[in-house]
Amino acid sequence: MACLSAAFATDLRITVKDQNGQPVESAVVWVTPSARHPKPVGREIVQRNRQFTPEVTIVPLNSTVTFPNRDTVQHHVYSFSPAKTFDFPLYIGESPGAIKLDKPGVVTLGCNIHDWMAAYIMVLDTDLYAKTDARGFAMISGLPTGAASIQTWHPRLRGSPVRSSVNLGGPATSTEVKLRLRPAFRRTPPDTEGGVYP
């Protein structure tokens, strides 16, 4: 891919909808291939109110993530994902360590104590990515003009990331992606329904 310059850079505006035409929040959208090598970053996924926040995090390859526990109860954070396997036994407070994400793919997080807790990290070998907002909208800036391949993923997606193509030109290009999603699964802590959970 040719080097980018201001004269040949453009923006891609993406709208993601489900099979019913409803906007999809927290979908991950990225452009490939990219000649730019992404710079690793440090991110936090906080445990608060017995939930992971944010539910979906995007990081470039070789980034690090920590998992501070801001609750007054212990959590046990783990992942069995092929992209990264780890296990942080029971703790409160600061993260026992930082996890380096050195393989592209989806890392699914869980808590061994509170089984409704789940979150997802998408590790990408590109810095050309974005996450959709509540309107299903995302924008990726600084793209070279010409043909581009888009991939879109969401935790409730049926199957592999959805691939689509777009021809980028002018100051901005708009495109719409449709995803076939599984029904939402409502993860409700038992104590909000009258029970008591540690």
CORTA-V900647 format. One record per residue. RES is the residue in one letter. OMEGA is omega as a letter, one per 20 degrees, with the letter a starting at -180 (999 if undefined). Layout:
RES_OMEGA ; RES_OMEGA
//
This chain:
M_a ; A_r ; C_a ; L_r ; S_a ; A_a ; A_a ; F_r ; A_r ; T_r ; D_r ; L_r ; R_a ; I_r ; T_a ; V_r ; K_r ; D_a ; Q_r ; N_r ; G_r ; Q_r ; P_a ; V_r ; E_r ; S_r ; A_r ; V_a ; V_r ; W_a ; V_r ; T_i ; P_r ; S_r ; A_a ; R_r ; H_a ; P_r ; K_r ; P_r ; V_r ; G_a ; R_r ; E_r ; I_a ; V_r ; Q_a ; R_a ; N_r ; R_r ; Q_r ; F_r ; T_i ; P_r ; E_r ; V_r ; T_r ; I_r ; V_r ; P_r ; L_r ; N_r ; S_r ; T_r ; V_r ; T_a ; F_r ; P_r ; N_a ; R_r ; D_r ; T_r ; V_a ; Q_r ; H_r ; H_a ; V_a ; Y_r ; S_r ; F_a ; S_r ; P_a ; A_r ; K_r ; T_r ; F_a ; D_r ; F_r ; P_a ; L_r ; Y_r ; I_r ; G_a ; E_r ; S_r ; P_r ; G_r ; A_r ; I_r ; K_a ; L_a ; D_r ; K_r ; P_r ; G_a ; V_r ; V_a ; T_a ; L_r ; G_r ; C_a ; N_a ; I_a ; H_a ; D_r ; W_a ; M_r ; A_r ; A_a ; Y_r ; I_r ; M_a ; V_a ; L_r ; D_r ; T_r ; D_r ; L_a ; Y_r ; A_r ; K_a ; T_r ; D_a ; A_r ; R_a ; G_a ; F_r ; A_r ; M_r ; I_a ; S_r ; G_a ; L_r ; P_r ; T_a ; G_a ; A_r ; A_r ; S_a ; I_r ; Q_a ; T_a ; W_r ; H_a ; P_a ; R_a ; L_r ; R_r ; G_a ; S_r ; P_a ; V_r ; R_r ; S_a ; S_r ; V_r ; N_a ; L_r ; G_a ; G_a ; P_a ; A_r ; T_r ; S_r ; T_r ; E_r ; V_r ; K_r ; L_r ; R_a ; L_r ; R_r ; P_r ; A_r ; F_a ; R_r ; R_a ; T_r ; P_a ; P_a ; D_r ; T_r ; E_r ; G_r ; G_r ; V_a ; Y_a ; P_999
//
